[in-house]
Amino acid sequence: MTSLGVEFGASRLLAPYFGTSLYVWGVLIGLILIYLSAGYVIGGRIADRHPHDEVLYQITAWAGLWIGLIPLVSYPILLLSQQGFKDFSVGLVAGTLLAVVLLFAIPVVLLGCVSPFAIRLLLKNIETGGNTAGRVYALSTAGSILGTFLPVFWFIPTFGTRPTLVGFGLALVVISVVGLWPRRRAYAAFGIAVILAWVLLPSGIKPPEVGSLLYEKESAYNYIQVVQDGTRTELILNEGQAIHSIYDSQSNLTHGYWDYLLLADSFRPAQAAPVTPRSVAFLGLAAGTAAREYRLAFGDQIDITGVEIDPEILAVGQRYFHLDDAHAHEVVADARYWLDTQAGHYDVIVLDAYQQPYIPFHLTTREFFQQVRAHLNPGGVIAVNVGRTATDYRLVDALASTMAAVFPSVMLLDDPNYANTVVYASTQPTTVDDVTHNLGLVSAPLARDAAMSALGEGKLRMSPYHGQVYTDNLAPIEQLIDQIIFSYVTGR
């Protein structure tokens, strides 16, 4: 139970600094298996030499104590990784990741010792050896089930990662202390560890790079921060390398890509009058910045639906970002599942579903965009926010190429203030001249200012990309983004 709880705790401990990509999980799971394998060998040898239950209880006691200290010891190491991201130091980031992962080596190796040790202690004769091993592994698997469900559905969402690690370590120590009842020194060691873990452990998870921290929480999906920077309130998720929502008390415009999302309905053949969308769906509502802008721009005549997988982000949006002003139909669901089972038809669909820095792969494929097109009204448009660097457009290339396999027209609009490009795809053949004409007709508040920016600084153009088309079978989105990040931090 504790070994699985530690594995989930480790993934959440690393997430605010290194994310939860396929590669982070792969490294973590692979090393945990190596540690357990080493523990099986070591535990078997110790059990043969010292087949006494007090030795087993000492092993589990030390494992529990070490687990309880991991949050305290790892905190300053993880802070170094933040400096590594800031200074673009690959060595520092890799070194801190390795250091934290190695912190889990000792307790997991000790936990690996338990099963062979228990079998050795319970084995009375060779004729019942299979039955003994079977019972031990059945009980072990039952513990693994608890170690999977308890952190995921209760401890981490309710108490957070650090209390979860301390709690699982505490449970292991308590059982060990009961087994070592005559050894009173175990109580003292346990008391010191708990005091260190709870008194000295910093209260925050990760300080913001700029501004003051208003709120932080670990949800089932994200590490969430709300930061105040001057007049702007910003939503930061996970590694903190991007702003997901903004509320500015002095301006309803963000001067970022959110403003360009207001222009999506202009990406259709030339119109005789200003185009006003009647319905819009946001796949990845976050704290509702763009949805709020849509309501301010187009008033009550537009129907807004926002899909967000993380209910804690919606709560943050209502508390800090005036999400209620959007008067949106808020839906808690995975975007693709909702699109396939509950969605209606819309003039505009906006995709902005990052789990920074990654886009969920199933929202980047040809099959997904085919589903989107099926839920667009005639002449409808999808607008996709895509991250990039100043010179590296490989992610834009991948998304635009895949969208071009489904839609007749794909256009790009660069955000001059953030490292983002909005990719628009129309259900009808459309030219840049059509869009330029329509943008000149825009008269709605906020949208007019965004149109002027798009015509001036946005570099509106047809997509030149016709590369690899991502599919549900093959969508190497995480590999591509990791390559972009590596190229960026190394300057290659």
Beta strands, then each sheet from edge to edge (+ up, - down):
strand 1: 212-218
strand 2: 223-229
strand 3: 232-237
strand 4: 243-248
strand 5: 279-283
strand 6: 303-308
strand 7: 329-332
strand 8: 346-351
strand 9: 376-387
strand 10: 409-414
strand 11: 420-426
strand 12: 461-462
sheet 1: 1+ 2- 3+ 4-
sheet 2: 7+ 6+ 5+ 8+ 9+ 11- 10+ 12-
end
